[in-house]
Amino acid sequence: MSDDKPIEKMSFEEAIRALEDVVARLDGSEVALEESIKLYERGAKLKARCEAKLKEAEEKVAQITLNAEGQPTGTTPVEGL
C-alpha cells in the first residue's frame, strides 16, 4: 500500500487503484485487526475521493453539453447521417 501521496491530491485513477489495493488486502486473511481498521478507514476516504472526482467530471460534462441558456445542445441529429 502506497501512502506517499495524500488522498486529496490523487487523481481518480490513482485513488481507484489505491482503493482496489485496500480491498484486495482486506479480502486476504493475513491482515491483523488493527491494520484492517486502518485499511477500512483509508478505503472510506479513497471511496469519497473517487465519488468527488466523478461528480467533478459529471459537472464538466453538463457544462459542455449545455449552451449559455442552459439548454441541451447536440441533441438534434446531424443532416445526412
N, C-alpha and C positions, 0 to 999 in steps of 0.2 A: 504494500500500500504506500503510495507516494503522497506525503503530506507537505511537500515542498511549497506548492502554490496555494495561496488562500482560496477557499471555495468561492468567495465573492468576486474573484478575479478570473475564474475559469470560464472558458468558452463552453457552449452547450456540449460539444463533442468531448472535451476534457472531463466535464462533470459526469456525463453519461458513462464514460469508460471507468471513471473512479467509482461510480455507483455500481456498475457491473462487477468490479473487483470486490467491493464490500459485500454484495450479495453472494458471490462465489465463496468468499471466506466464511460468511455466516452459514452457508449451506454445508460447509465442511464440519466434521465433528471434532476437529483438533483445536478449537478456539475456546479458551478459558472464559468463564462467566464475565469477569471484569472487562476483558477485551471485547467480548460480544456486545456488552452495553455500549462501549465506546464506538464500536463499529456501527451499531444501530443508530446512535446519535449522529454520527458522521453521515450515514446513509440518509437520514431525515433531512439534513442540511443540503446534501447533494440533490435530493429529490426536489426540494424547494428551489434550488438554483436552476435545475432543468426546467421546472414549471415556469419560472420567471423568464428565462431565455425564450421559451416557446411563446409566452404571452407577448414579449417584445417583437418576435417575428410575426405573430398574427397581426399586431398593431401596424407594423410596417407594411404588410400585405394589404391591409384595409386602406391605408393611406394611398398606396399605389393604385388600387383599383377603384378609388372614389375620386370624382372630379372636385373642383373647388367648391361646388354647391353641395357636396356630399352625396351626389347621385352616382350609382354604379356606372362604370364605363367598360367598354369592351364586351358588352353583353349582346350586341347586335351582330348577327352572322355577317361575315365578310362576303360581299357580292362575288359570285363566280366560283364559290367553293362547294 
